[in-house]
Amino acid sequence: MTDHHFYKQITNDLEELPLIAEAIELFAEQADWSAVIVMQLNLVIEELIVNTINYGYTNGRTGQIQISINTNSQCILLEITDDGDAFNPLDKALPDTTLEIEDRPIGGLGIFLVKNYMDTYTYTYSEGQNCLKLSKQL
């Protein structure tokens, strides 16, 4: 398998999420990913972008979010960068999955899934940019 590269820039608008999911699915076909990998990556990207929009742009201003994917036969490298307020979604407390569903508070499961679907994940904030870097072994 050859290396594949994906890049998309969007505004911080939730209505752009379906466009990203569709673009990822087309890219995944070219990269020859399984349906499970596509589902996991789309969920991870959606969760992280929703968190970015909801918590990184509290003043309602328009911003830019970049999604970059580099992949080869062994690994997927995902990078999401934005110009929102400093916000590390990886710092959110993970939910207590031992509780019964009806006893669990709403929220928090998305980051739990991000951490379970991806092998590595880091966050940095530098020069007005949030940057999440994640990887998944194939």
Phi and psi in degrees as GROMACS dihedral restraints (atoms count N, CA, C in turn):
[ dihedral_restraints ]
;  ai    aj    ak    al  type     phi  dphi    fc
    3     4     5     6     1   -87.1    20    10
    4     5     6     7     1   168.3    20    10
    6     7     8     9     1   -71.8    20    10
    7     8     9    10     1   144.9    20    10
    9    10    11    12     1  -129.6    20    10
   10    11    12    13     1   145.1    20    10
   12    13    14    15     1  -130.0    20    10
   13    14    15    16     1   139.7    20    10
   15    16    17    18     1  -133.1    20    10
   16    17    18    19     1   137.9    20    10
   18    19    20    21     1  -146.6    20    10
   19    20    21    22     1   134.1    20    10
   21    22    23    24     1  -147.5    20    10
   22    23    24    25     1   137.1    20    10
   24    25    26    27     1  -116.0    20    10
   25    26    27    28     1   134.2    20    10
   27    28    29    30     1  -131.4    20    10
   28    29    30    31     1   166.4    20    10
   30    31    32    33     1   -87.2    20    10
   31    32    33    34     1   167.6    20    10
   33    34    35    36     1   -80.2    20    10
   34    35    36    37     1    64.6    20    10
   36    37    38    39     1  -127.5    20    10
   37    38    39    40     1   122.5    20    10
   39    40    41    42     1   -59.5    20    10
   40    41    42    43     1   -23.7    20    10
   42    43    44    45     1   -68.6    20    10
   43    44    45    46     1   -11.9    20    10
   45    46    47    48     1   -84.5    20    10
   46    47    48    49     1   -11.9    20    10
   48    49    50    51     1   -59.1    20    10
   49    50    51    52     1   -44.6    20    10
   51    52    53    54     1   -61.1    20    10
   52    53    54    55     1   -33.0    20    10
   54    55    56    57     1   -66.1    20    10
   55    56    57    58     1   -39.5    20    10
   57    58    59    60     1   -65.1    20    10
   58    59    60    61     1   -46.7    20    10
   60    61    62    63     1   -58.4    20    10
   61    62    63    64     1   -42.8    20    10
   63    64    65    66     1   -65.0    20    10
   64    65    66    67     1   -43.0    20    10
   66    67    68    69     1   -64.4    20    10
   67    68    69    70     1   -38.5    20    10
   69    70    71    72     1   -65.0    20    10
   70    71    72    73     1   -40.9    20    10
   72    73    74    75     1   -62.5    20    10
   73    74    75    76     1   -41.7    20    10
   75    76    77    78     1   -64.9    20    10
   76    77    78    79     1   -43.3    20    10
   78    79    80    81     1   -61.8    20    10
   79    80    81    82     1   -41.9    20    10
   81    82    83    84     1   -62.3    20    10
   82    83    84    85     1   -34.8    20    10
   84    85    86    87     1   -60.7    20    10
   85    86    87    88     1   -45.4    20    10
   87    88    89    90     1   -65.3    20    10
   88    89    90    91     1   -36.0    20    10
   90    91    92    93     1   -83.4    20    10
   91    92    93    94     1    -5.6    20    10
   93    94    95    96     1    63.1    20    10
   94    95    96    97     1    44.6    20    10
   96    97    98    99     1   -84.3    20    10
   97    98    99   100     1   153.7    20    10
   99   100   101   102     1   -73.7    20    10
  100   101   102   103     1   162.4    20    10
  102   103   104   105     1   -60.9    20    10
  103   104   105   106     1   -33.9    20    10
  105   106   107   108     1   -65.3    20    10
  106   107   108   109     1   -44.8    20    10
  108   109   110   111     1   -61.8    20    10
  109   110   111   112     1   -43.5    20    10
  111   112   113   114     1   -60.7    20    10
  112   113   114   115     1   -46.7    20    10
  114   115   116   117     1   -61.2    20    10
  115   116   117   118     1   -45.7    20    10
  117   118   119   120     1   -63.3    20    10
  118   119   120   121     1   -45.3    20    10
  120   121   122   123     1   -67.6    20    10
  121   122   123   124     1   -40.6    20    10
  123   124   125   126     1   -63.7    20    10
  124   125   126   127     1   -39.4    20    10
  126   127   128   129     1   -65.2    20    10
  127   128   129   130     1   -44.0    20    10
  129   130   131   132     1   -60.5    20    10
  130   131   132   133     1   -48.7    20    10
  132   133   134   135     1   -63.0    20    10
  133   134   135   136     1   -45.6    20    10
  135   136   137   138     1   -60.5    20    10
  136   137   138   139     1   -46.7    20    10
  138   139   140   141     1   -60.1    20    10
  139   140   141   142     1   -46.2    20    10
  141   142   143   144     1   -68.6    20    10
  142   143   144   145     1   -37.9    20    10
  144   145   146   147     1   -71.2    20    10
  145   146   147   148     1   -40.1    20    10
  147   148   149   150     1   -60.6    20    10
  148   149   150   151     1   -44.5    20    10
  150   151   152   153     1   -61.6    20    10
  151   152   153   154     1   -42.5    20    10
  153   154   155   156     1   -59.5    20    10
  154   155   156   157     1   -47.6    20    10
  156   157   158   159     1   -66.1    20    10
  157   158   159   160     1   -44.3    20    10
  159   160   161   162     1   -71.6    20    10
  160   161   162   163     1   -33.4    20    10
  162   163   164   165     1  -113.5    20    10
  163   164   165   166     1   -16.4    20    10
  165   166   167   168     1   -95.8    20    10
  166   167   168   169     1   -13.1    20    10
  168   169   170   171     1  -128.2    20    10
  169   170   171   172     1    56.2    20    10
  171   172   173   174     1   -65.5    20    10
  172   173   174   175     1   -22.6    20    10
  174   175   176   177     1   -88.8    20    10
  175   176   177   178     1     2.8    20    10
  177   178   179   180     1    79.9    20    10
  178   179   180   181     1     4.4    20    10
  180   181   182   183     1   -72.2    20    10
  181   182   183   184     1   158.1    20    10
  183   184   185   186     1   -82.4    20    10
  184   185   186   187     1   137.3    20    10
  186   187   188   189     1  -138.2    20    10
  187   188   189   190     1   179.1    20    10
  189   190   191   192     1  -118.6    20    10
  190   191   192   193     1   137.9    20    10
  192   193   194   195     1  -125.8    20    10
  193   194   195   196     1   129.3    20    10
  195   196   197   198     1  -111.8    20    10
  196   197   198   199     1   135.9    20    10
  198   199   200   201     1  -119.3    20    10
  199   200   201   202     1   124.8    20    10
  201   202   203   204     1  -128.6    20    10
  202   203   204   205     1   133.6    20    10
  204   205   206   207     1  -130.5    20    10
  205   206   207   208     1   131.3    20    10
  207   208   209   210     1  -124.1    20    10
  208   209   210   211     1   133.5    20    10
  210   211   212   213     1  -143.1    20    10
  211   212   213   214     1   150.9    20    10
  213   214   215   216     1  -138.5    20    10
  214   215   216   217     1  -163.9    20    10
  216   217   218   219     1   -70.6    20    10
  217   218   219   220     1   -14.2    20    10
  219   220   221   222     1  -111.4    20    10
  220   221   222   223     1   -24.0    20    10
  222   223   224   225     1  -152.9    20    10
  223   224   225   226     1   148.5    20    10
  225   226   227   228     1  -111.5    20    10
  226   227   228   229     1   127.6    20    10
  228   229   230   231     1  -112.8    20    10
  229   230   231   232     1   120.1    20    10
  231   232   233   234     1  -114.7    20    10
  232   233   234   235     1   133.4    20    10
  234   235   236   237     1  -132.6    20    10
  235   236   237   238     1   127.8    20    10
  237   238   239   240     1  -120.8    20    10
  238   239   240   241     1   122.5    20    10
  240   241   242   243     1  -124.1    20    10
  241   242   243   244     1   142.2    20    10
  243   244   245   246     1  -147.9    20    10
  244   245   246   247     1   164.7    20    10
  246   247   248   249     1  -105.8    20    10
  247   248   249   250     1    25.5    20    10
  249   250   251   252     1   -79.2    20    10
  250   251   252   253     1  -178.4    20    10
  252   253   254   255     1   -60.0    20    10
  253   254   255   256     1   152.8    20    10
  255   256   257   258     1   -57.3    20    10
  256   257   258   259     1   122.4    20    10
  258   259   260   261     1  -155.6    20    10
  259   260   261   262     1   120.3    20    10
  261   262   263   264     1  -105.9    20    10
  262   263   264   265     1   102.0    20    10
  264   265   266   267     1   -66.9    20    10
  265   266   267   268     1   -19.8    20    10
  267   268   269   270     1   -72.0    20    10
  268   269   270   271     1   -15.2    20    10
  270   271   272   273     1   -80.3    20    10
  271   272   273   274     1   -12.1    20    10
  273   274   275   276     1   -63.8    20    10
  274   275   276   277     1   138.9    20    10
  276   277   278   279     1   -63.0    20    10
  277   278   279   280     1   138.3    20    10
  279   280   281   282     1   -76.8    20    10
  280   281   282   283     1   147.8    20    10
  282   283   284   285     1   -71.3    20    10
  283   284   285   286     1   155.4    20    10
  285   286   287   288     1   -82.9    20    10
  286   287   288   289     1    99.4    20    10
  288   289   290   291     1   -79.6    20    10
  289   290   291   292     1     0.0    20    10
  291   292   293   294     1   -83.8    20    10
  292   293   294   295     1   -16.4    20    10
  294   295   296   297     1   -73.4    20    10
  295   296   297   298     1   153.5    20    10
  297   298   299   300     1   -64.2    20    10
  298   299   300   301     1   150.2    20    10
  300   301   302   303     1   -52.9    20    10
  301   302   303   304     1   -44.3    20    10
  303   304   305   306     1   -69.4    20    10
  304   305   306   307     1   -16.7    20    10
  306   307   308   309     1   -94.1    20    10
  307   308   309   310     1    -6.8    20    10
  309   310   311   312     1   -83.7    20    10
  310   311   312   313     1   141.1    20    10
  312   313   314   315     1   -70.3    20    10
  313   314   315   316     1   155.5    20    10
  315   316   317   318     1   -73.0    20    10
  316   317   318   319     1   139.6    20    10
  318   319   320   321     1    97.8    20    10
  319   320   321   322     1   164.6    20    10
  321   322   323   324     1    91.4    20    10
  322   323   324   325     1   -17.8    20    10
  324   325   326   327     1   -71.0    20    10
  325   326   327   328     1   -29.9    20    10
  327   328   329   330     1   -60.8    20    10
  328   329   330   331     1   -46.4    20    10
  330   331   332   333     1   -67.9    20    10
  331   332   333   334     1   -34.1    20    10
  333   334   335   336     1   -57.9    20    10
  334   335   336   337     1   -45.1    20    10
  336   337   338   339     1   -67.7    20    10
  337   338   339   340     1   -40.0    20    10
  339   340   341   342     1   -55.1    20    10
  340   341   342   343     1   -49.0    20    10
  342   343   344   345     1   -68.7    20    10
  343   344   345   346     1   -26.9    20    10
  345   346   347   348     1   -84.0    20    10
  346   347   348   349     1   -31.5    20    10
  348   349   350   351     1   -82.4    20    10
  349   350   351   352     1   -26.9    20    10
  351   352   353   354     1  -103.3    20    10
  352   353   354   355     1   151.2    20    10
  354   355   356   357     1   -87.2    20    10
  355   356   357   358     1   -36.4    20    10
  357   358   359   360     1  -135.5    20    10
  358   359   360   361     1   153.3    20    10
  360   361   362   363     1  -157.6    20    10
  361   362   363   364     1   132.8    20    10
  363   364   365   366     1  -137.6    20    10
  364   365   366   367     1   154.9    20    10
  366   367   368   369     1  -129.3    20    10
  367   368   369   370     1   137.7    20    10
  369   370   371   372     1  -138.1    20    10
  370   371   372   373     1   156.0    20    10
  372   373   374   375     1  -130.3    20    10
  373   374   375   376     1   120.0    20    10
  375   376   377   378     1  -150.2    20    10
  376   377   378   379     1   135.7    20    10
  378   379   380   381     1    51.0    20    10
  379   380   381   382     1    43.7    20    10
  381   382   383   384     1    75.6    20    10
  382   383   384   385     1    15.4    20    10
  384   385   386   387     1  -125.2    20    10
  385   386   387   388     1   129.1    20    10
  387   388   389   390     1   -83.4    20    10
  388   389   390   391     1   139.1    20    10
  390   391   392   393     1  -139.0    20    10
  391   392   393   394     1   118.7    20    10
  393   394   395   396     1  -106.3    20    10
  394   395   396   397     1   127.3    20    10
  396   397   398   399     1  -119.7    20    10
  397   398   399   400     1   127.4    20    10
  399   400   401   402     1  -134.1    20    10
  400   401   402   403     1   153.4    20    10
  402   403   404   405     1  -139.1    20    10
  403   404   405   406     1   154.4    20    10
  405   406   407   408     1  -140.2    20    10
  406   407   408   409     1   126.2    20    10
  408   409   410   411     1   -78.1    20    10
  409   410   411   412     1   140.3    20    10
